[in-house]
Amino acid sequence: MKRILIIATGGTIACKKTEQGLVPMLSSDELLAMVPSIRQIADVDTLQLMSLDSTNMRPGHWVQICRAIEDRYDQYDGFVICHGTDTMAYTSAALSYLCQNLRKPVVVTGAQKPIEEENTDARINLEDSVRYAASDDAFGVCMVFDGRVIAGTRARKMRTKSYNAFDTINYPHLAVIQDGQIISYIRELKPYGKPVFYHDLNERIFVFKLIPGMDPGVLLQLEDLFDGFIIESYGVGGIPWEGEYSYDDVLAKLEQDGKIIVMATQVIHEGSDMTVYQVGRVAKEQYALMETYDMTLEAAVTKLMWAMGQEQDKRRIRELFYTTINHDLLFHH
Ligand code: ASP
C-alpha cells in the first residue's frame, strides 16, 4: 500500500457550525475518521498544520505547507492538503512554484459543505484525493475537486456554492475520477532528479483592476508599497492612452523606478495578447511590460512572488516568469 500524508489546514471541509457561522475546528484525525474507506486505499497518516478559514491564509502559510512536504518528502508516496476553497487556487498555484520537480503527487482539496453534514461533498473529495495521490502515474501539484483533477496552476473558483466550484482555465483536466476509477487525459513522464523546494516569496505585489475612468495617479500613491504591479486590463489587453486618464506618464515613472509591471486581463478564458490592438501594442513597444498570456491571475500573482523572491534582476525575473511550470503557460511572444 502507498503511504499518504494528509495535511489539514482548515477550510469548510473541517468546519463546525457555531453561532458566528462556520469555523474550521475538526482535526486531521477527525477528518480521516469520517471516511473509513480511505484506509482501504492507502496507508494514511495525518498532520494538523493549521486550522484556518482560507480567507486568512497568507504567503507565509504557503511556505509553511511547502516545508511540511519537504521535511517529510522521503517518508511518503504522496500528499493531500485539505484546504478552504476560497483561496485554494492561490495555494495550489503557489505550491506549484514552491515545490518543483516532484516525482510524487501533492493533491490540494477541500469541500463546499462541512464533512459532518449529510449532503457533504467533503467525503468523496477526500477519498478521491487520496486515491489520486496513491495512483502510480500522478505527480506534481494538482487539485482534486468534484471528480476532476486540475493542474495546480490552472484552477479558478468559479462558483461560490455548487459542488463543481472549480474550473480548469485554458487547459484540459488532467484526469477525472468516476466511481473510484481514475481516467487520465494527460499522461506525462515523471521528471528526473531531485525535488526542488523554494522558501522565498516577494509579497510586495499589487493587483490593480482597471475600471473605465480609473485615475492612473492611484498607482503612484501605491508605488512605495510594492515592487511589482499586475494591471488587470480588459480583453486581450490594453492601456488607456487618451486624454486626462492616460497611463503613459505613470508607466514611465514606475518603469524608471525599477518596478516590475505585468499586464493581465479581467477576462477569464483565452488569455491576453497585447499585440492585437494599438492600445496594447503601443504600451508594449514603449515599456518592458510582461503579459500573463494564458496564465490565470492566481498563477501570475504567485509566480511573480516566487520569481521576485529568487531574483532581483529584471531580465532574470522575466525569464522565470516566462518559463512554463506545472502547465501554467502555453504561449508567449
Ligand atoms: N471560507 C471557506 C474557506 O475558504 C470556504 C471553503 O472552504 O469552502 O476556508
Residues whose N, C-alpha, C, O or C-beta is under 5 A from the ligand:
A	BS01	LIG	G11 T12 I13 L52 D53 S54 T55 H83 G84 T85 D86 T87 G110 A111 Q112
